Amino acid sequence: MKINDLNLKEKIGQMLIIGLDFENPMEKIDDIILNVKPGGILLYKKNYKTYEEMIEFINYIKTLNSKVNKIPLFIAIDQEGGRVNRMPPEFKNIPSPYRLTRNQDESIVKEAASITGDMLYNSGVNMDLAPVLDVKRGADNSAIGDRAFSSKVENVVQYGIAYMKELQNKKVIPVVKHFPGHGLTNVDSHFFPPIIDEPMEKIEKEMLPFKEAINTNADAILIGHLYVKGMTEGIPATMSKAVVNYIREKLGFNGVIVSDDMRMKSVKILYGKNRAVKRAILAGNDIVIAKYIKNDRLEEIIEDMVKKNYLSEGQIDEHVSRILSLKSKYGISDTEVLELIDLEKYNKKIQRIINTCAQLD
């Protein structure tokens, strides 16, 4: 599919990944697919109670989209292991990144990523909002904590990129996060605005895992809702042109830039549900993640921005070209999952990792 085959509304839809942060998503998915025509759907664990329900739902989404839209969907998920686990309860949970690296054995990280990639790909999921490239600061249960691979920058580089590469090998798009580095604050951006007040040299050191990921062919980078003094000018990084320009110009990244969810409480309260999305688009994010709100017409709001010359169709085309290139690279399709994966086989593999990590407790 070429960009010239899409009308403006269809192009704008490609720039949206809609999060389904609610139960009984079947009641709302038709409205999203038929009217918003999004580029992707972000799944949550509350969307399904069993693995069979998960596959049924993913297949329904893909089948519906294939009938009404020209471009196949990103089916995205936050699957990190540990505290951030979106798979149904039939699957054992892979330990957190920090636990995976306690014996400094890269092979365990690669095995965990390989299992995760296979598990997602064979379940119809083609994008993982992982790995976390933040550096661990503070307690394990802090905002990042054990979601990070290490408290040492060089170890985050080593293990994070190994994890990223393994997902790529399994044909699942890794979206490295949370640029420029959530580890410099213990405040959880889901609830409160995290402010980073550190000298630029320290911030740049925290960025090193992202820089190295770019140098080793990262596909997508997710920007976090981080207020960085001296860099974001009093707004979250997700809304900052300076941050997007830094990624593009200073770090030389030509891939897809993704905003964190623009309906998170910390952002929505300060900027409103639609203003936040507008500002993220104007900042230069290729894709904006936004939780679904009934009768929400984000595509029309963005289309109106073009009509009022806040945004040009040429700019939209630049974003969508990168998105379509990524979908083409990974062969993204709306093909249904025809066979449930062997849960016993996967759980045996996961249990081996759990046992290895437990030996270090």
C-alpha positions in Angstrom: 0.0 0.0 0.0 1.3 3.4 -1.0 0.7 6.6 0.9 -1.0 8.1 -2.2 -3.7 5.5 -1.9 -4.9 6.9 1.4 -7.1 9.9 2.0 -6.3 12.4 4.7 -8.5 10.7 7.3 -7.0 7.3 6.7 -3.5 8.8 7.0 -4.4 10.4 10.3 -5.8 7.1 11.6 -2.4 5.5 11.0 -0.9 7.9 13.5 -3.1 6.6 16.3 -2.8 3.6 18.5 -6.0 3.3 20.6 -5.7 1.7 24.0 -8.4 -0.5 25.3 -8.1 0.0 29.0 -11.4 -1.6 30.0 -13.3 -4.8 30.2 -15.7 -6.2 27.6 -13.9 -4.5 24.6 -16.1 -6.3 22.1 -18.8 -3.7 22.9 -16.6 -0.9 21.6 -14.2 -2.2 19.1 -16.5 -1.9 16.1 -16.8 1.9 16.7 -13.0 2.2 16.9 -12.2 0.2 13.8 -15.1 1.5 11.6 -14.8 5.2 12.5 -11.4 6.0 13.9 -9.6 3.6 11.4 -6.6 3.5 13.7 -3.1 2.3 12.8 -3.0 0.1 15.8 -4.8 -1.3 18.9 -3.1 -1.5 22.3 -4.3 -4.5 24.4 -4.7 -4.7 28.1 -4.9 -7.8 30.4 -8.4 -6.8 31.4 -9.6 -7.3 27.7 -9.7 -11.1 28.1 -10.0 -13.6 30.9 -8.4 -16.6 29.1 -5.9 -17.3 26.3 -8.8 -18.5 24.1 -10.6 -15.2 24.6 -7.5 -13.3 23.8 -7.1 -15.0 20.4 -10.8 -14.7 19.7 -10.6 -11.0 20.3 -7.4 -10.5 18.3 -8.9 -12.4 15.4 -12.1 -10.4 15.5 -10.1 -7.1 15.4 -8.0 -8.3 12.4 -11.0 -9.7 10.5 -13.0 -6.5 10.9 -10.1 -4.3 10.0 -9.3 -6.3 6.9 -12.9 -5.7 5.6 -13.0 -1.9 6.1 -9.5 -0.5 6.1 -6.7 -0.6 3.6 -3.8 -1.0 6.0 -3.3 -3.8 8.5 -3.1 -3.0 12.2 -0.4 -2.9 14.8 -1.6 -5.2 17.5 0.4 -3.8 20.4 0.9 -4.8 24.1 3.1 -3.9 27.1 4.8 -7.2 27.8 7.9 -6.7 29.9 7.5 -9.6 32.4 7.4 -9.1 36.2 5.0 -6.3 37.2 4.1 -5.5 33.7 2.5 -8.7 32.4 -0.4 -8.5 29.9 -0.7 -12.2 29.0 -3.7 -14.3 30.2 -3.4 -16.3 33.4 -2.7 -19.7 31.7 0.8 -18.4 31.0 3.5 -18.4 33.7 5.0 -14.9 34.1 8.6 -14.4 33.1 10.6 -12.6 35.8 11.2 -8.9 35.7 14.2 -7.6 33.6 16.1 -6.8 36.8 15.8 -10.3 38.1 16.8 -11.8 34.7 20.2 -10.0 34.9 21.2 -10.7 38.5 23.7 -13.4 37.5 24.9 -11.2 34.5 24.2 -14.0 32.0 23.1 -12.5 28.7 21.8 -15.9 27.5 19.0 -15.8 30.1 17.9 -12.3 28.8 18.0 -13.6 25.2 16.0 -16.7 26.1 13.3 -14.6 27.9 13.1 -12.3 25.0 12.9 -15.2 22.5 10.1 -16.9 24.5 8.2 -13.5 24.7 8.7 -12.9 21.0 7.4 -16.3 20.0 4.5 -16.1 22.5 3.4 -12.8 21.1 3.9 -13.4 17.4 2.1 -16.8 17.5 -0.8 -15.1 19.4 -1.2 -12.4 16.7 0.6 -9.6 18.5 3.2 -7.8 16.3 4.4 -4.9 18.6 5.7 -4.9 22.1 6.1 -1.7 24.1 9.4 -3.1 25.4 12.2 -3.3 26.3 12.6 -0.7 29.1 15.9 1.1 28.5 15.6 3.2 31.6 18.3 2.8 34.3 17.2 1.5 37.7 17.1 4.0 40.4 15.4 3.5 43.8 13.5 0.5 45.1 12.3 -2.4 43.1 8.7 -1.3 43.3 9.3 2.3 42.3 8.0 3.6 39.0 10.8 1.9 37.0 12.7 -0.1 39.7 12.9 -3.8 38.7 11.4 -3.0 35.2 14.9 -1.9 34.3 17.7 -4.3 33.4 20.3 -2.7 35.7 21.3 0.2 37.8 24.4 0.5 35.6 24.1 2.2 32.3 26.5 -0.1 30.5 24.5 -3.2 31.6 21.2 -1.6 30.4 22.9 -1.1 27.0 24.1 -4.7 26.9 20.9 -6.5 28.1 18.4 -4.1 26.7 19.7 -4.2 23.2 20.1 -8.0 23.4 16.4 -8.2 24.3 15.4 -5.8 21.5 17.3 -7.8 18.9 15.7 -11.0 20.0 12.2 -9.5 19.6 13.2 -8.3 16.2 14.4 -11.8 15.3 11.0 -13.1 16.2 9.2 -10.6 14.0 7.8 -8.6 16.8 8.4 -4.8 16.7 10.2 -3.6 19.9 9.4 -0.1 21.0 12.2 0.9 23.4 11.1 3.2 26.3 10.9 5.7 28.1 13.0 8.4 26.4 14.9 10.4 27.7 15.1 8.1 30.8 12.5 7.6 33.5 15.1 6.3 35.9 16.1 9.8 36.9 12.8 10.1 38.8 10.8 7.8 41.1 7.5 9.6 40.3 5.1 7.4 38.3 4.0 9.3 35.2 0.7 7.4 35.2 -0.4 9.5 38.2 1.9 12.6 38.7 4.2 14.7 36.5 7.8 13.5 37.0 10.3 16.3 36.9 14.0 15.7 36.1 16.2 18.4 37.4 19.7 17.2 36.6 22.6 18.6 34.6 22.6 17.8 30.9 25.7 15.6 31.1 23.8 13.3 33.6 20.7 13.2 31.4 22.8 12.4 28.4 24.4 9.5 30.2 20.9 8.2 30.9 20.1 8.5 27.2 23.1 6.3 26.3 21.0 3.0 26.0 18.7 4.8 23.5 21.6 6.1 21.6 23.1 2.7 21.3 19.8 1.2 20.4 19.5 3.6 17.5 23.0 2.7 16.5 22.0 -0.9 16.3 18.8 -0.4 14.2 16.1 0.3 16.7 12.7 0.5 15.0 10.7 2.6 17.4 11.3 4.8 20.4 8.6 5.7 23.0 8.9 9.1 24.7 7.8 9.3 28.3 5.8 12.0 30.1 8.9 13.4 31.7 9.5 17.1 32.4 13.2 17.7 31.9 14.4 21.1 33.1 16.4 22.9 30.4 15.1 20.6 27.7 11.3 20.4 27.6 10.5 24.0 28.6 8.0 23.2 31.3 6.0 20.6 29.3 6.2 16.8 29.1 8.7 15.4 26.7 5.9 13.8 24.8 4.7 17.3 23.8 8.2 18.8 23.2 9.5 19.6 19.7 12.9 20.0 21.3 12.9 16.4 22.4 11.7 15.0 19.1 14.3 17.2 17.3 17.0 15.9 19.6 16.1 12.3 18.7 16.0 13.1 15.0 18.9 15.5 14.7 21.3 14.8 17.6 20.8 11.0 17.8 20.1 10.5 14.0 17.0 8.4 14.4 14.9 7.9 11.3 12.5 5.3 12.7 9.1 5.7 14.3 8.7 7.9 17.4 5.8 7.0 19.7 4.2 9.0 22.5 3.3 7.4 25.8 -0.4 7.2 26.4 -1.7 10.8 26.2 -4.7 9.9 28.4 -2.6 9.1 31.4 -3.9 10.8 34.5 -0.9 13.0 35.0 -1.3 14.5 31.4 -5.0 14.5 31.0 -5.6 16.5 34.2 -3.2 19.2 33.2 -3.9 19.4 29.5 -7.3 17.8 28.8 -8.0 14.7 26.8 -7.8 16.3 23.4 -5.4 19.1 23.9 -2.7 16.7 25.0 -3.1 14.6 21.9 -2.9 17.8 19.7 0.3 18.9 21.3 1.9 15.5 20.9 1.1 15.6 17.2 2.4 19.1 16.8 5.6 18.1 18.7 6.4 15.6 15.9 5.5 12.2 17.3 4.7 9.8 14.4 2.3 7.8 16.5 0.2 8.9 19.5 -1.1 6.4 22.0 -4.5 7.3 23.4 -7.0 5.4 25.5 -10.4 5.1 23.9 -13.1 7.3 25.1 -16.7 6.8 23.8 -17.6 8.9 20.8 -14.0 10.1 20.7 -13.2 11.5 17.3 -9.5 12.1 17.5 -9.1 11.7 13.7 -11.5 14.5 13.1 -9.8 16.8 15.6 -6.4 16.2 13.9 -8.0 16.6 10.5 -9.3 20.0 11.6 -5.8 20.9 12.6 -4.7 20.4 9.0 -7.7 22.4 7.7 -6.7 25.3 10.1 -3.1 25.1 8.9 -1.7 24.1 12.3 -0.4 21.0 10.6 0.3 20.4 6.9 -0.6 17.3 5.0 3.0 17.1 4.0 3.9 16.7 7.6 1.3 14.0 8.0 2.8 12.2 5.0 6.2 12.2 6.6 4.9 10.5 9.7 2.7 8.0 7.8 5.6 7.1 5.4 7.7 6.0 8.4 4.7 4.0 9.8 4.0 2.2 6.5 7.7 1.4 6.0 7.8 -0.2 9.5 4.6 -2.2 8.7 6.1 -3.3 5.4 9.5 -4.3 7.0 7.7 -6.6 9.5 5.2 -7.9 7.0 2.3 -6.8 9.2 -1.0 -8.4 8.2 -4.5 -8.9 9.4 -4.2 -12.7 9.0 -6.0 -14.5 11.8 -4.4 -16.8 14.3 -5.5 -20.3 13.2 -4.0 -22.4 16.0 -3.6 -21.9 19.7 0.0 -22.2 20.9 1.1 -25.1 23.1 0.8 -23.7 26.6 2.5 -26.6 28.2 5.6 -26.1 26.0 5.8 -22.4 26.7 5.3 -22.8 30.4 8.0 -25.4 30.7 10.4 -22.9 29.1 9.3 -20.1 31.3 9.6 -22.3 34.4 13.2 -23.0 33.6 13.9 -19.2 33.6 11.9 -18.8 36.9 14.0 -21.6 38.5 17.2 -20.1 37.3 16.3 -16.7 38.8 15.0 -18.3 42.0 18.5 -19.8 42.6 19.8 -16.3 43.0 17.2 -15.2 45.6 
